């Protein structure tokens, strides 16, 4: 059993299976209500049961997010929902609201509770409070340094500590934002965030006759509220040394390609960490690998302390590679693999493999392609077209093919 947990987002069933295939130890996802990603596909009640069972069959854990900041009306039907999660054998629920925690302790006392980062647990006394209230794990506020995490662990050593290590950062404290509420009437703390912090803004000083501040901007405007993306892959040993046992990836609304690429890369890093902190030597290719999927420029956030505060971003998401196709079936006797197209590519293009197996980062020069009926394909331009691609590589279902952009 792993000493450290790699926890991955699962916005839908495909992403859940992708996360598990590429090496996640646990996945977190939500039902149609009470989770903070209302615009992710999420899961109906029967789908929750099915996918919890899928995770368990693979030897993985499934955590269900019930982490909204609840109003009175949000409690209608919640007791029954919590009971259904316990019957489905969810490994834990993730909550941020004290009222929801209190209800859970009453109606499902045997169901483990993890405290969401939305609770802004940023000190040892808060973590102890949540533990005394019945939580077995606390997902720490993103605003903590390594030294602060270590102090928390020393004070409450029996409480599991989880920390975000990769993905989008919120400009507000631990995600507690009201921009969306005020600008578009969508409650960000009840799962309906419009991500107003990612919009384009300009700043004008009215008392000086409309004078514009000289702040960094590009042709689209300035992104004064737009945070860089968190990336702590090179510092996992420091987090582990401070007492973190679960490394969490953000991204329930990201693509299956994002999930595959990020989980695959962190899996390799954590496997190295499992051998001991002294043997953990960051690989310069890890960050290059993570840059192959959509991201903003990376930051280490707050973990290194006050010297690392260059968190604002000045551009839209970027990537060095593009998702071209996913493998549906491995090689047949004729040497063809069945793939499903995601973006356009053609004969002569060079595709790179994303895989948890030995084919990872190997390349294919696209040669012979055909439809399942045997018709020749020279240009894969039809959305989600199923294509037979000839290759000598041992590709497996759920492997991904991508194309370098730079």
LOKEBA-305026 format. One record per residue (C-alpha): residue number from 1; residue in three letters; x, y, z. Coordinates in nm, 2 decimals, always signed. Each point is the difference from the previous one (the first is absolute). Example, Ala and Ser with C-alpha at 12.3 -4.5 7.8 and 13.67 -1.06 7.14 Angstrom:
2
[1,'Ala',[+1.23,-0.45,+0.78]] [2,'Ser',[+0.14,+0.34,-0.07]] 
//
This chain:
406
[1,'Unk',[+0.00,+0.00,+0.00]] [2,'Unk',[+0.13,+0.35,-0.09]] [3,'Unk',[+0.12,+0.22,+0.28]] [4,'Unk',[-0.13,+0.31,-0.19]] [5,'Unk',[-0.33,+0.04,-0.18]] [6,'Unk',[-0.03,+0.15,-0.34]] [7,'Unk',[-0.35,+0.15,-0.02]] [8,'Unk',[-0.15,+0.09,-0.33]] [9,'Unk',[-0.31,+0.19,-0.13]] [10,'Unk',[-0.28,-0.18,-0.17]] [11,'Unk',[-0.25,+0.23,-0.16]] [12,'Unk',[-0.17,-0.29,-0.18]] [13,'Unk',[+0.04,-0.38,-0.05]] [14,'Unk',[+0.25,+0.03,-0.28]] [15,'Unk',[+0.23,+0.22,+0.21]] [16,'Unk',[-0.04,-0.23,+0.30]] [17,'Unk',[+0.11,-0.30,-0.20]] [18,'Unk',[+0.28,+0.20,-0.16]] [19,'Unk',[+0.13,+0.11,+0.34]] [20,'Unk',[+0.00,-0.36,+0.13]] [21,'Unk',[+0.16,-0.13,-0.32]] [22,'Unk',[+0.28,+0.25,+0.02]] [23,'Unk',[+0.08,-0.07,+0.36]] [24,'Unk',[-0.22,+0.19,+0.25]] [25,'Unk',[-0.04,-0.17,+0.34]] [26,'Unk',[-0.33,+0.18,+0.06]] [27,'Unk',[-0.25,+0.22,-0.19]] [28,'Unk',[-0.24,+0.27,+0.12]] [29,'Unk',[-0.33,+0.08,-0.17]] [30,'Unk',[-0.35,+0.12,+0.07]] [31,'Unk',[-0.36,-0.06,-0.04]] [32,'Unk',[-0.23,+0.25,-0.18]] [33,'Unk',[-0.04,+0.20,+0.32]] [34,'Unk',[+0.20,+0.12,+0.29]] [35,'Unk',[+0.34,+0.01,-0.18]] [36,'Unk',[+0.20,+0.30,-0.10]] [37,'Unk',[+0.02,-0.08,-0.37]] [38,'Unk',[-0.36,+0.03,-0.11]] [39,'Unk',[+0.10,+0.04,-0.36]] [40,'Unk',[+0.21,-0.32,-0.01]] [41,'Unk',[-0.20,-0.29,-0.14]] [42,'Unk',[-0.01,-0.17,+0.35]] [43,'Unk',[-0.19,-0.31,+0.08]] [44,'Unk',[-0.36,-0.11,+0.05]] [45,'Unk',[-0.07,-0.22,+0.31]] [46,'Unk',[+0.03,-0.33,-0.19]] [47,'Unk',[+0.31,+0.12,-0.17]] [48,'Unk',[+0.16,+0.09,+0.33]] [49,'Unk',[-0.05,-0.36,+0.12]] [50,'Unk',[+0.13,-0.14,-0.33]] [51,'Unk',[+0.31,+0.21,+0.00]] [52,'Unk',[+0.08,-0.05,+0.37]] [53,'Unk',[-0.02,-0.37,-0.08]] [54,'Unk',[+0.23,+0.05,-0.30]] [55,'Unk',[+0.26,+0.17,+0.21]] [56,'Unk',[-0.02,-0.27,+0.27]] [57,'Unk',[+0.03,-0.28,-0.26]] [58,'Unk',[+0.33,+0.17,-0.11]] [59,'Unk',[+0.12,+0.01,+0.36]] [60,'Unk',[-0.05,+0.38,+0.02]] [61,'Unk',[-0.20,+0.23,+0.23]] [62,'Unk',[-0.29,+0.23,-0.09]] [63,'Unk',[-0.07,+0.33,+0.19]] [64,'Unk',[-0.32,+0.19,-0.06]] [65,'Unk',[-0.01,+0.38,+0.02]] [66,'Unk',[-0.28,+0.15,+0.20]] [67,'Unk',[+0.19,+0.32,+0.05]] [68,'Unk',[-0.23,+0.29,-0.07]] [69,'Unk',[-0.05,+0.28,+0.25]] [70,'Unk',[-0.36,-0.10,+0.07]] [71,'Unk',[-0.31,+0.22,+0.05]] [72,'Unk',[-0.31,-0.13,+0.18]] [73,'Unk',[-0.16,-0.12,-0.32]] [74,'Unk',[+0.30,-0.21,-0.09]] [75,'Unk',[-0.07,-0.25,+0.28]] [76,'Unk',[-0.32,-0.13,-0.17]] [77,'Unk',[+0.07,-0.35,-0.10]] [78,'Unk',[+0.36,+0.01,+0.13]] [79,'Unk',[-0.05,-0.26,+0.28]] [80,'Unk',[-0.13,-0.26,-0.25]] [81,'Unk',[+0.29,+0.08,-0.23]] [82,'Unk',[+0.26,-0.05,+0.27]] [83,'Unk',[-0.17,-0.33,+0.09]] [84,'Unk',[+0.02,-0.11,-0.36]] [85,'Unk',[+0.37,+0.08,-0.02]] [86,'Unk',[+0.06,-0.21,+0.31]] [87,'Unk',[-0.19,-0.29,-0.15]] [88,'Unk',[+0.21,+0.04,-0.32]] [89,'Unk',[+0.31,-0.04,+0.22]] [90,'Unk',[+0.15,+0.33,-0.09]] [91,'Unk',[+0.34,+0.02,+0.17]] [92,'Unk',[-0.06,+0.35,+0.13]] [93,'Unk',[-0.20,+0.32,-0.06]] [94,'Unk',[+0.17,+0.34,-0.04]] [95,'Unk',[-0.18,+0.28,+0.18]] [96,'Unk',[+0.07,+0.36,+0.08]] [97,'Unk',[-0.32,+0.11,+0.18]] [98,'Unk',[-0.03,-0.06,+0.38]] [99,'Unk',[-0.37,-0.06,-0.04]] [100,'Unk',[+0.05,-0.28,-0.25]] [101,'Unk',[+0.27,-0.15,+0.22]] [102,'Unk',[-0.23,+0.01,+0.29]] [103,'Unk',[-0.28,-0.17,-0.20]] [104,'Unk',[+0.24,-0.26,-0.13]] [105,'Unk',[+0.12,-0.10,+0.35]] [106,'Unk',[-0.37,-0.04,+0.09]] [107,'Unk',[-0.13,-0.20,-0.29]] [108,'Unk',[+0.31,-0.19,-0.13]] [109,'Unk',[+0.24,-0.01,+0.30]] [110,'Unk',[+0.20,-0.28,-0.16]] [111,'Unk',[+0.07,+0.19,-0.32]] [112,'Unk',[+0.35,+0.16,+0.01]] [113,'Unk',[+0.01,+0.38,-0.05]] [114,'Unk',[+0.27,+0.21,-0.16]] [115,'Unk',[+0.00,+0.37,+0.05]] [116,'Unk',[+0.01,+0.19,-0.33]] [117,'Unk',[+0.26,+0.27,-0.08]] [118,'Unk',[-0.30,+0.23,-0.02]] [119,'Unk',[-0.01,-0.01,+0.38]] [120,'Unk',[+0.33,+0.20,-0.01]] [121,'Unk',[+0.18,-0.21,+0.26]] [122,'Unk',[+0.32,+0.20,+0.04]] [123,'Unk',[+0.11,-0.07,+0.36]] [124,'Unk',[+0.05,-0.28,+0.24]] [125,'Unk',[-0.29,+0.10,+0.22]] [126,'Unk',[-0.25,-0.01,-0.29]] [127,'Unk',[+0.12,-0.34,-0.11]] [128,'Unk',[-0.04,-0.13,+0.36]] [129,'Unk',[-0.35,+0.15,+0.01]] [130,'Unk',[-0.10,-0.19,-0.31]] [131,'Unk',[+0.15,-0.32,+0.13]] [132,'Unk',[-0.18,+0.04,+0.33]] [133,'Unk',[-0.32,+0.05,-0.20]] [134,'Unk',[+0.05,-0.34,-0.16]] [135,'Unk',[+0.21,+0.06,-0.31]] [136,'Unk',[+0.28,-0.25,-0.08]] [137,'Unk',[+0.17,+0.21,-0.26]] [138,'Unk',[+0.04,+0.37,-0.06]] [139,'Unk',[+0.08,+0.14,-0.35]] [140,'Unk',[+0.22,+0.30,+0.08]] [141,'Unk',[-0.05,+0.35,-0.11]] [142,'Unk',[+0.22,+0.07,-0.30]] [143,'Unk',[+0.15,+0.31,+0.17]] [144,'Unk',[+0.23,-0.20,+0.23]] [145,'Unk',[+0.38,-0.03,+0.00]] [146,'Unk',[+0.19,-0.32,+0.05]] [147,'Unk',[+0.10,+0.11,+0.35]] [148,'Unk',[-0.36,+0.07,+0.09]] [149,'Unk',[-0.12,-0.34,-0.12]] [150,'Unk',[+0.28,-0.17,+0.21]] [151,'Unk',[-0.12,+0.19,+0.31]] [152,'Unk',[-0.36,-0.11,-0.06]] [153,'Unk',[+0.11,-0.36,-0.04]] [154,'Unk',[+0.21,+0.01,+0.32]] [155,'Unk',[-0.30,+0.14,+0.19]] [156,'Unk',[-0.26,-0.26,-0.14]] [157,'Unk',[+0.21,-0.29,-0.12]] [158,'Unk',[-0.29,-0.24,-0.02]] [159,'Unk',[-0.20,+0.21,-0.25]] [160,'Unk',[+0.06,-0.07,-0.37]] [161,'Unk',[+0.12,+0.30,-0.19]] [162,'Unk',[-0.08,+0.05,-0.37]] [163,'Unk',[+0.13,+0.28,-0.22]] [164,'Unk',[-0.06,+0.12,-0.35]] [165,'Unk',[+0.32,-0.05,-0.21]] [166,'Unk',[-0.12,+0.09,-0.35]] [167,'Unk',[-0.25,+0.20,-0.19]] [168,'Unk',[-0.19,+0.32,-0.01]] [169,'Unk',[+0.03,+0.24,+0.29]] [170,'Unk',[-0.28,+0.23,+0.12]] [171,'Unk',[+0.08,+0.37,+0.06]] [172,'Unk',[-0.21,-0.01,+0.31]] [173,'Unk',[+0.09,-0.16,+0.33]] [174,'Unk',[-0.04,-0.37,-0.04]] [175,'Unk',[-0.25,+0.05,-0.27]] [176,'Unk',[-0.25,+0.20,+0.21]] [177,'Unk',[-0.09,+0.26,-0.27]] [178,'Unk',[-0.30,+0.22,-0.06]] [179,'Unk',[+0.09,+0.15,-0.33]] [180,'Unk',[-0.23,-0.24,-0.19]] [181,'Unk',[-0.29,+0.07,+0.24]] [182,'Unk',[+0.02,+0.38,-0.05]] [183,'Unk',[+0.08,+0.01,-0.38]] [184,'Unk',[-0.22,-0.27,-0.14]] [185,'Unk',[-0.21,-0.12,+0.30]] [186,'Unk',[+0.15,-0.35,+0.01]] [187,'Unk',[+0.10,-0.12,+0.34]] [188,'Unk',[+0.36,-0.11,-0.01]] [189,'Unk',[-0.02,-0.15,+0.34]] [190,'Unk',[-0.29,-0.22,-0.10]] [191,'Unk',[+0.16,-0.14,-0.31]] [192,'Unk',[-0.09,+0.25,-0.27]] [193,'Unk',[+0.31,+0.21,-0.04]] [194,'Unk',[+0.03,+0.19,-0.33]] [195,'Unk',[+0.38,+0.04,+0.05]] [196,'Unk',[-0.02,+0.38,-0.03]] [197,'Unk',[+0.36,+0.01,+0.12]] [198,'Unk',[+0.10,-0.13,-0.35]] [199,'Unk',[-0.18,+0.28,-0.18]] [200,'Unk',[+0.19,+0.29,-0.17]] [201,'Unk',[+0.01,+0.32,+0.20]] [202,'Unk',[+0.15,+0.35,-0.03]] [203,'Unk',[+0.06,+0.24,+0.29]] [204,'Unk',[-0.07,+0.37,-0.03]] [205,'Unk',[+0.08,+0.27,+0.25]] [206,'Unk',[-0.31,+0.23,-0.01]] [207,'Unk',[+0.14,+0.28,+0.21]] [208,'Unk',[+0.27,+0.06,-0.25]] [209,'Unk',[-0.23,+0.04,-0.30]] [210,'Unk',[-0.01,-0.36,-0.10]] [211,'Unk',[+0.37,-0.06,+0.02]] [212,'Unk',[+0.09,-0.37,-0.05]] [213,'Unk',[+0.24,-0.17,+0.24]] [214,'Unk',[+0.31,-0.14,-0.16]] [215,'Unk',[-0.05,-0.37,+0.08]] [216,'Unk',[+0.09,-0.31,-0.19]] [217,'Unk',[-0.24,-0.08,-0.28]] [218,'Unk',[-0.02,-0.15,-0.34]] [219,'Unk',[-0.22,+0.08,-0.30]] [220,'Unk',[-0.30,-0.16,+0.17]] [221,'Unk',[+0.02,+0.21,+0.31]] [222,'Unk',[+0.15,-0.06,+0.34]] [223,'Unk',[-0.06,-0.30,+0.23]] [224,'Unk',[+0.04,+0.16,+0.34]] [225,'Unk',[-0.21,-0.27,+0.17]] [226,'Unk',[+0.13,-0.30,-0.20]] [227,'Unk',[+0.22,-0.23,+0.20]] [228,'Unk',[+0.27,-0.22,-0.14]] [229,'Unk',[-0.04,-0.37,+0.04]] [230,'Unk',[+0.14,-0.19,+0.30]] [231,'Unk',[+0.27,-0.25,-0.07]] [232,'Unk',[+0.18,-0.16,+0.29]] [233,'Unk',[+0.14,-0.32,-0.16]] [234,'Unk',[+0.35,+0.10,+0.08]] [235,'Unk',[-0.08,+0.05,+0.36]] [236,'Unk',[-0.19,-0.31,+0.09]] [237,'Unk',[+0.27,-0.11,+0.24]] [238,'Unk',[-0.03,+0.32,+0.20]] [239,'Unk',[-0.38,-0.05,+0.03]] [240,'Unk',[+0.05,-0.36,+0.10]] [241,'Unk',[+0.26,+0.10,+0.26]] [242,'Unk',[-0.25,+0.26,+0.14]] [243,'Unk',[-0.26,-0.27,+0.05]] [244,'Unk',[-0.21,+0.00,-0.32]] [245,'Unk',[-0.13,-0.35,-0.09]] [246,'Unk',[-0.23,+0.09,-0.29]] [247,'Unk',[+0.10,+0.19,-0.31]] [248,'Unk',[-0.30,+0.15,-0.17]] [249,'Unk',[-0.04,+0.11,-0.36]] [250,'Unk',[-0.26,+0.27,-0.09]] [251,'Unk',[-0.20,-0.03,-0.32]] [252,'Unk',[-0.35,-0.16,+0.00]] [253,'Unk',[-0.09,+0.23,-0.29]] [254,'Unk',[+0.32,-0.07,-0.19]] [255,'Unk',[+0.03,-0.25,-0.30]] [256,'Unk',[+0.07,-0.37,+0.02]] [257,'Unk',[+0.34,+0.09,-0.17]] [258,'Unk',[+0.08,+0.23,+0.29]] [259,'Unk',[-0.09,-0.26,+0.26]] [260,'Unk',[+0.21,-0.27,-0.18]] [261,'Unk',[+0.31,+0.22,-0.05]] [262,'Unk',[+0.01,+0.15,+0.35]] [263,'Unk',[-0.09,-0.33,+0.18]] [264,'Unk',[+0.26,-0.19,-0.20]] [265,'Unk',[+0.27,+0.25,+0.07]] [266,'Unk',[-0.07,+0.03,+0.38]] [267,'Unk',[-0.03,-0.38,+0.02]] [268,'Unk',[+0.36,-0.03,-0.12]] [269,'Unk',[+0.12,+0.26,+0.24]] [270,'Unk',[-0.18,-0.16,+0.30]] [271,'Unk',[+0.13,-0.34,-0.09]] [272,'Unk',[+0.35,+0.15,+0.04]] [273,'Unk',[-0.10,+0.16,+0.33]] [274,'Unk',[-0.12,-0.33,+0.13]] [275,'Unk',[+0.36,-0.12,-0.02]] [276,'Unk',[+0.09,+0.26,+0.26]] [277,'Unk',[+0.05,+0.38,+0.02]] [278,'Unk',[+0.37,-0.03,-0.04]] [279,'Unk',[-0.04,-0.17,-0.34]] [280,'Unk',[-0.25,+0.26,-0.12]] [281,'Unk',[+0.17,+0.20,-0.26]] [282,'Unk',[-0.23,+0.22,-0.22]] [283,'Unk',[+0.02,-0.09,-0.37]] [284,'Unk',[+0.03,+0.31,-0.23]] [285,'Unk',[-0.24,-0.18,-0.24]] [286,'Unk',[-0.29,-0.01,+0.25]] [287,'Unk',[-0.09,+0.37,-0.05]] [288,'Unk',[+0.05,-0.03,-0.37]] [289,'Unk',[-0.24,-0.29,+0.00]] [290,'Unk',[-0.26,+0.19,+0.20]] [291,'Unk',[+0.03,+0.29,-0.24]] [292,'Unk',[-0.12,-0.23,-0.29]] [293,'Unk',[-0.37,+0.05,+0.11]] [294,'Unk',[-0.19,+0.32,+0.05]] [295,'Unk',[+0.13,+0.21,+0.28]] [296,'Unk',[+0.10,+0.35,+0.11]] [297,'Unk',[+0.36,+0.07,+0.10]] [298,'Unk',[+0.09,-0.19,+0.31]] [299,'Unk',[+0.05,+0.13,+0.36]] [300,'Unk',[+0.09,-0.17,+0.32]] [301,'Unk',[-0.26,+0.22,+0.17]] [302,'Unk',[+0.07,+0.05,+0.37]] [303,'Unk',[+0.19,-0.31,+0.11]] [304,'Unk',[+0.34,+0.16,-0.02]] [305,'Unk',[-0.10,+0.29,+0.21]] [306,'Unk',[+0.00,+0.38,-0.06]] [307,'Unk',[+0.27,-0.01,-0.26]] [308,'Unk',[-0.23,-0.16,-0.26]] [309,'Unk',[-0.29,+0.22,-0.08]] [310,'Unk',[+0.02,+0.04,-0.38]] [311,'Unk',[-0.35,-0.15,-0.03]] [312,'Unk',[-0.18,+0.22,-0.25]] [313,'Unk',[-0.03,-0.12,-0.36]] [314,'Unk',[-0.01,+0.23,-0.31]] [315,'Unk',[-0.12,-0.24,-0.27]] [316,'Unk',[-0.25,-0.26,-0.09]] [317,'Unk',[+0.06,-0.37,+0.05]] [318,'Unk',[+0.28,-0.15,-0.21]] [319,'Unk',[+0.12,-0.35,-0.09]] [320,'Unk',[+0.30,-0.15,-0.19]] [321,'Unk',[-0.20,-0.30,-0.13]] [322,'Unk',[-0.36,-0.06,-0.12]] [323,'Unk',[-0.22,-0.30,+0.06]] [324,'Unk',[-0.04,-0.19,-0.33]] [325,'Unk',[-0.16,-0.33,+0.08]] [326,'Unk',[-0.07,-0.26,+0.26]] [327,'Unk',[+0.07,-0.38,-0.04]] [328,'Unk',[-0.31,-0.21,+0.01]] [329,'Unk',[+0.15,-0.34,-0.08]] [330,'Unk',[+0.35,-0.14,-0.01]] [331,'Unk',[+0.18,-0.14,-0.31]] [332,'Unk',[-0.18,-0.26,-0.20]] [333,'Unk',[+0.17,-0.27,-0.21]] [334,'Unk',[+0.05,+0.25,-0.28]] [335,'Unk',[+0.18,+0.25,+0.22]] [336,'Unk',[-0.28,+0.25,+0.03]] [337,'Unk',[-0.13,+0.17,+0.31]] [338,'Unk',[-0.35,+0.14,+0.02]] [339,'Unk',[+0.00,+0.36,+0.10]] [340,'Unk',[-0.25,+0.28,+0.04]] [341,'Unk',[+0.08,+0.34,-0.14]] [342,'Unk',[+0.00,+0.31,+0.21]] [343,'Unk',[+0.18,+0.26,-0.22]] [344,'Unk',[+0.10,+0.00,-0.36]] [345,'Unk',[+0.31,-0.18,-0.12]] [346,'Unk',[+0.11,-0.15,-0.32]] [347,'Unk',[+0.24,-0.25,-0.17]] [348,'Unk',[+0.36,+0.12,+0.06]] [349,'Unk',[-0.07,+0.16,+0.34]] [350,'Unk',[+0.21,-0.12,+0.29]] [351,'Unk',[-0.20,-0.09,+0.31]] [352,'Unk',[+0.13,-0.06,+0.35]] [353,'Unk',[-0.14,-0.26,+0.24]] [354,'Unk',[-0.12,+0.08,+0.35]] [355,'Unk',[-0.02,-0.32,+0.19]] [356,'Unk',[+0.05,-0.15,+0.35]] [357,'Unk',[+0.19,-0.28,-0.17]] [358,'Unk',[+0.32,-0.05,-0.19]] [359,'Unk',[-0.12,+0.18,-0.32]] [360,'Unk',[-0.01,+0.33,+0.19]] [361,'Unk',[+0.15,+0.29,-0.20]] [362,'Unk',[+0.09,-0.22,-0.30]] [363,'Unk',[-0.11,+0.14,-0.34]] [364,'Unk',[-0.19,-0.12,-0.30]] [365,'Unk',[+0.03,+0.14,-0.34]] [366,'Unk',[-0.35,-0.03,-0.14]] [367,'Unk',[+0.00,-0.23,-0.30]] [368,'Unk',[-0.28,-0.23,-0.09]] [369,'Unk',[-0.34,+0.08,+0.14]] [370,'Unk',[-0.34,-0.14,-0.09]] [371,'Unk',[-0.36,-0.01,+0.12]] [372,'Unk',[-0.15,-0.31,+0.17]] [373,'Unk',[-0.15,-0.08,-0.34]] [374,'Unk',[+0.34,+0.01,-0.16]] [375,'Unk',[-0.01,+0.34,-0.18]] [376,'Unk',[+0.33,+0.18,-0.02]] [377,'Unk',[+0.03,+0.31,+0.22]] [378,'Unk',[+0.25,+0.27,-0.09]] [379,'Unk',[-0.13,+0.28,+0.22]] [380,'Unk',[-0.17,-0.07,+0.34]] [381,'Unk',[-0.23,+0.30,+0.00]] [382,'Unk',[-0.33,-0.14,+0.12]] [383,'Unk',[-0.07,+0.06,+0.36]] [384,'Unk',[+0.03,-0.31,+0.21]] [385,'Unk',[+0.05,-0.21,-0.31]] [386,'Unk',[+0.10,-0.36,+0.08]] [387,'Unk',[+0.31,-0.08,-0.20]] [388,'Unk',[+0.24,-0.30,-0.03]] [389,'Unk',[+0.36,+0.12,+0.02]] [390,'Unk',[+0.29,-0.22,-0.09]] [391,'Unk',[+0.29,+0.00,+0.25]] [392,'Unk',[+0.27,-0.23,+0.14]] [393,'Unk',[-0.05,+0.14,+0.35]] [394,'Unk',[-0.18,-0.20,+0.27]] [395,'Unk',[-0.28,+0.24,+0.06]] [396,'Unk',[-0.27,-0.08,+0.25]] [397,'Unk',[-0.36,+0.13,+0.06]] [398,'Unk',[-0.01,+0.35,+0.15]] [399,'Unk',[+0.35,+0.09,-0.13]] [400,'Unk',[-0.01,+0.35,-0.15]] [401,'Unk',[+0.16,+0.13,-0.32]] [402,'Unk',[+0.11,+0.36,-0.01]] [403,'Unk',[+0.18,+0.24,-0.23]] [404,'Unk',[+0.27,+0.25,+0.09]] [405,'Unk',[-0.10,+0.36,-0.06]] [406,'Unk',[+0.34,+0.16,+0.06]] 
//
